[in-house]
Amino acid sequence: MMGQDKETGRGQGPTVRVHMRMPTKRHSNEIRIGGEGPSGAESSTHRAEIRRCQRECLDEGLGGTCLVMDCPFDFGECADVATDWLVAHRDDEALVRGLAADPTLGRDPYEVTSLLTSDRHWMRIARSIPVLRSMAFARMRGYELVVHRDEVFRLALETDTPVAYEALLRMLRVAGMEVPKELRRELRAHLIGCGIGLDAWEDLLAEERFDVDELSPAMLVARDYAGLESSTYHVSWDQEEYWLLGILRLAEDDRPDPDGLRSHAFDRQDLHAFDEDVEAVRALLAGRGLDAELLGAEVRDVLKTRQGSGFHARQLLWEVLGAQAESRGDSGIWAHDVVDHALCHPSGVIRQALDRYHAHHGGSAD
């Protein structure tokens, strides 16, 4: 059995000690909450013990699977020691170039990089070891980008490699951020110079963006859902397929989360327009014998293996729908128009999703 007892740390906050059925020195776990760790000579000895433990784990290929419950050291403290050691050896050219060539981008459990656990550690590596900068960007997930955006951009431009740029753009998507306007043209030029295709990143690099005033209230909320739908795949949400998924989410519910509506500060007229637009979407789907939830599931399944139609296709669609709305005396882009166009002139992804829907659930394909 595993027993647990709580005790008060020596002026360092509460300590939780977990006793395993193994030697206490190696397998009792102390996690200190608050306060500082050992200091002076005691700290040096403690860190040396952590480094010895790390060498054992790396020799056994356990670096990437080391668990706090199986180790006497806190994993954050372990990552700090690993980062310090790596920075201290940054002038070892053979070491850092060998790490930079790791095809797992630092996840190899036999390498010290597998012990680095957070954006904070990887940001320090990006600053200190230029050769490992591309790997660091590939491992970061956005927090340091939010806090140190300008510095991260500067480091990526200095590195000037495809991996660095693609990792940077992926971080932007994960963090829900845009490329600063003054950097878009420069970054586009660097990507072209590195031989990176721009199509996958046009949503982040476009010189001109649509005005949210063009969107109906329902489309503003659908945009929020589109972002959630695309975040799983780290791709642009600004594609027809993800807009459609966002609209289908609206059609599934009587009314989305009130906080979501409140964040847009809709007035009574906006709420009325929202309800009318969503009802028109439901009517379109019902007329085709389609269920919003089931159709959404089919579109998601297709997007697991296929790319959406892209940013430029969405731009062209907006031009068509904007002209269509203007011709009937309306203004802006309406959700029911997007759905109508998707059903009458489906993209490759939507066509495949409709075929799957009819194969699985019946109904008319017309």
Solvent accessible surface area in square Angstrom, and as a share of the most:
residue,aa,sasa,rsa
1,M,204,0.91
2,M,92,0.41
3,G,41,0.40
4,Q,122,0.54
5,D,64,0.33
6,K,171,0.73
7,E,70,0.31
8,T,119,0.69
9,G,7,0.07
10,R,184,0.67
11,G,81,0.77
12,Q,43,0.19
13,G,29,0.28
14,P,76,0.48
15,T,2,0.01
16,V,43,0.25
17,R,57,0.21
18,V,4,0.03
19,H,74,0.33
20,M,51,0.23
21,R,210,0.77
22,M,118,0.53
23,P,95,0.60
24,T,93,0.54
25,K,173,0.73
26,R,79,0.29
27,H,41,0.18
28,S,16,0.11
29,N,1,0.00
30,E,51,0.23
31,I,53,0.27
32,R,75,0.28
33,I,102,0.52
34,G,52,0.50
35,G,62,0.60
36,E,143,0.64
37,G,38,0.37
38,P,42,0.26
39,S,87,0.56
40,G,56,0.54
41,A,87,0.67
42,E,114,0.51
43,S,26,0.17
44,S,74,0.48
45,T,77,0.44
46,H,42,0.19
47,R,82,0.30
48,A,43,0.33
49,E,55,0.25
50,I,1,0.00
51,R,30,0.11
52,R,119,0.43
53,C,11,0.07
54,Q,3,0.01
55,R,116,0.42
56,E,91,0.41
57,C,10,0.06
58,L,17,0.09
59,D,118,0.61
60,E,113,0.51
61,G,14,0.13
62,L,79,0.39
63,G,5,0.05
64,G,47,0.45
65,T,92,0.54
66,C,51,0.31
67,L,111,0.55
68,V,34,0.19
69,M,81,0.36
70,D,72,0.38
71,C,7,0.04
72,P,20,0.13
73,F,23,0.10
74,D,42,0.22
75,F,113,0.47
76,G,20,0.19
77,E,48,0.21
78,C,17,0.10
79,A,0,0.00
80,D,43,0.23
81,V,8,0.05
82,A,0,0.00
83,T,2,0.01
84,D,43,0.22
85,W,66,0.23
86,L,0,0.00
87,V,16,0.09
88,A,79,0.62
89,H,66,0.30
90,R,115,0.42
91,D,133,0.69
92,D,65,0.34
93,E,109,0.49
94,A,86,0.67
95,L,45,0.23
96,V,5,0.03
97,R,135,0.49
98,G,45,0.43
99,L,2,0.01
100,A,41,0.32
101,A,78,0.60
102,D,14,0.07
103,P,126,0.80
104,T,62,0.36
105,L,63,0.31
106,G,0,0.00
107,R,109,0.40
108,D,37,0.19
109,P,44,0.28
110,Y,135,0.51
111,E,55,0.25
112,V,7,0.04
113,T,0,0.00
114,S,15,0.10
115,L,10,0.05
116,L,2,0.01
117,T,70,0.41
118,S,42,0.27
119,D,19,0.10
120,R,135,0.49
121,H,6,0.03
122,W,4,0.01
123,M,1,0.00
124,R,93,0.34
125,I,0,0.00
126,A,0,0.00
127,R,106,0.39
128,S,25,0.16
129,I,4,0.02
130,P,77,0.49
131,V,54,0.31
132,L,0,0.00
133,R,17,0.06
134,S,20,0.13
135,M,5,0.02
136,A,0,0.00
137,F,1,0.00
138,A,14,0.11
139,R,47,0.17
140,M,0,0.00
141,R,110,0.40
142,G,2,0.02
143,Y,146,0.56
144,E,13,0.06
145,L,0,0.00
146,V,84,0.48
147,V,78,0.45
148,H,63,0.28
149,R,79,0.29
150,D,100,0.52
151,E,43,0.19
152,V,0,0.00
153,F,4,0.02
154,R,116,0.42
155,L,5,0.03
156,A,0,0.00
157,L,35,0.17
158,E,99,0.44
159,T,29,0.17
160,D,65,0.33
161,T,47,0.27
162,P,59,0.37
163,V,65,0.38
164,A,0,0.00
165,Y,0,0.00
166,E,59,0.26
167,A,3,0.02
168,L,0,0.00
169,L,0,0.00
170,R,88,0.32
171,M,3,0.01
172,L,0,0.00
173,R,38,0.14
174,V,59,0.34
175,A,33,0.26
176,G,69,0.67
177,M,43,0.19
178,E,91,0.41
179,V,0,0.00
180,P,12,0.08
181,K,144,0.61
182,E,135,0.61
183,L,32,0.16
184,R,17,0.06
185,R,177,0.65
186,E,78,0.35
187,L,2,0.01
188,R,58,0.21
189,A,63,0.49
190,H,52,0.23
191,L,0,0.00
192,I,109,0.55
193,G,69,0.67
194,C,35,0.21
195,G,68,0.66
196,I,17,0.09
197,G,56,0.54
198,L,27,0.14
199,D,113,0.58
200,A,66,0.51
201,W,19,0.07
202,E,10,0.05
203,D,15,0.08
204,L,10,0.05
205,L,0,0.00
206,A,6,0.05
207,E,65,0.29
208,E,135,0.60
209,R,82,0.30
210,F,41,0.17
211,D,75,0.39
212,V,64,0.37
213,D,122,0.63
214,E,70,0.31
215,L,13,0.06
216,S,6,0.04
217,P,16,0.10
218,A,0,0.00
219,M,0,0.00
220,L,29,0.14
221,V,5,0.03
222,A,0,0.00
223,R,61,0.22
224,D,63,0.33
225,Y,28,0.11
226,A,0,0.00
227,G,25,0.24
228,L,109,0.54
229,E,18,0.08
230,S,3,0.02
231,S,62,0.40
232,T,104,0.61
233,Y,73,0.28
234,H,65,0.29
235,V,33,0.19
236,S,7,0.05
237,W,79,0.28
238,D,7,0.04
239,Q,12,0.05
240,E,13,0.06
241,E,0,0.00
242,Y,5,0.02
243,W,0,0.00
244,L,0,0.00
245,L,1,0.01
246,G,0,0.00
247,I,1,0.01
248,L,0,0.00
249,R,67,0.24
250,L,2,0.01
251,A,10,0.07
252,E,65,0.29
253,D,58,0.30
254,D,137,0.71
255,R,101,0.37
256,P,8,0.05
257,D,84,0.44
258,P,86,0.54
259,D,86,0.44
260,G,26,0.25
261,L,13,0.06
262,R,160,0.58
263,S,88,0.57
264,H,44,0.20
265,A,88,0.68
266,F,30,0.12
267,D,83,0.43
268,R,211,0.77
269,Q,143,0.64
270,D,46,0.24
271,L,54,0.27
272,H,112,0.50
273,A,19,0.15
274,F,3,0.01
275,D,51,0.27
276,E,101,0.45
277,D,2,0.01
278,V,7,0.04
279,E,95,0.43
280,A,34,0.26
281,V,1,0.00
282,R,63,0.23
283,A,67,0.52
284,L,54,0.27
285,L,6,0.03
286,A,74,0.58
287,G,70,0.67
288,R,69,0.25
289,G,49,0.48
290,L,15,0.07
291,D,64,0.33
292,A,12,0.09
293,E,110,0.50
294,L,69,0.34
295,L,0,0.00
296,G,0,0.00
297,A,44,0.34
298,E,9,0.04
299,V,0,0.00
300,R,62,0.23
301,D,54,0.28
302,V,3,0.01
303,L,10,0.05
304,K,130,0.55
305,T,117,0.68
306,R,104,0.38
307,Q,143,0.64
308,G,16,0.16
309,S,46,0.30
310,G,20,0.20
311,F,12,0.05
312,H,96,0.43
313,A,39,0.30
314,R,5,0.02
315,Q,57,0.25
316,L,112,0.56
317,L,10,0.05
318,W,13,0.05
319,E,118,0.53
320,V,80,0.46
321,L,2,0.01
322,G,25,0.24
323,A,62,0.48
324,Q,70,0.31
325,A,0,0.00
326,E,131,0.59
327,S,96,0.62
328,R,103,0.38
329,G,69,0.67
330,D,59,0.31
331,S,91,0.58
332,G,21,0.20
333,I,5,0.03
334,W,54,0.19
335,A,0,0.00
336,H,44,0.20
337,D,7,0.04
338,V,0,0.00
339,V,0,0.00
340,D,51,0.27
341,H,42,0.19
342,A,0,0.00
343,L,8,0.04
344,C,63,0.38
345,H,122,0.54
346,P,32,0.20
347,S,21,0.13
348,G,39,0.38
349,V,3,0.02
350,I,1,0.00
351,R,96,0.35
352,Q,63,0.28
353,A,0,0.00
354,L,9,0.04
355,D,71,0.37
356,R,75,0.27
357,Y,8,0.03
358,H,32,0.14
359,A,83,0.65
360,H,108,0.48
361,H,84,0.38
362,G,32,0.31
363,G,61,0.59
364,S,63,0.40
365,A,62,0.48
366,D,132,0.69
